[in-house]
């Protein structure tokens, strides 16, 4: 594996993450220069599916990504141990209008082919047909019961939608996180922070430390990031904004830990078993899934 020299490093490192409160909470201090980093960081905020697609293109040196999408780019990127979204009780939900009892053969709105949510649906309900759209378009499509004149019977919701779906007259049909935990006994891997493997090892380690320091700063100064989070939270209420942070930012965000690593490997194994992703030597070779710390 080739590793670039320090002289090949950019003057500014571009970091992609989502508008979601958990990401803006974690990265505010790093973005604002309140914690040390090996390079100045410039943020680019985008929806999760766009970030997933950009990672496949190798567009950003450092980016938030769905674990499902990570499985397609493991040879180009490595996950940081800090900053990700992984845990218990954090899973995507399948929501429907009242009266839907069985998903078999139904059309389900999905926030993207590379999202962990769609992979979980494929693992749990392989007979569903999916129709893809931006994550914030899923609930309105289910509420209408159609998109572009085609029926939509259910929707996969992620992010803050977990807290707001009753406002659309929808009901929870299935908690895919609870399904995963029941099947495996493991926490659910949702999203990771990746860096290019071509970066020097010392820089990768320093970036992991910078992300962890940014989160620790957010914990120690909970009001510091509030304006930044609010700026990107669109029409989300303060209550939903805080509930989002409380749910998705947890001890696994500080370090994925041994249990988190086992969960990621199990998700990869199951994805390969159903043909959702091609097999790879990375999880079983000397090439690490996560940045190795000294």
Secondary structure, DSSP 8 states (H G I E B T S, - for coil): -----GGGS-SEEEEEE-SSHHHHHHHHHHHTT-S--SSEEEEEE--HHHHHHHHHHT--SEEEEEHHHHTTSTTTEEE-SSS-EEESS---EEEEETT----TT-EEEES-TTSHHHHHHHHH-TT-EEEE--GGGHHHHHHHTEETTEE--EEEE-TTHHHHGGGGTEEEEEEHHHHHHHHHSS-EEEEEEEEETTS-HHHHHHHHHHHHHHHHHHHHTTTTTHHHHHHHSTT--HHHHHHHHHHH-SHHHH--HHHHHHHHHHHHHHHHHTTSS---SGGGSSS-SB----
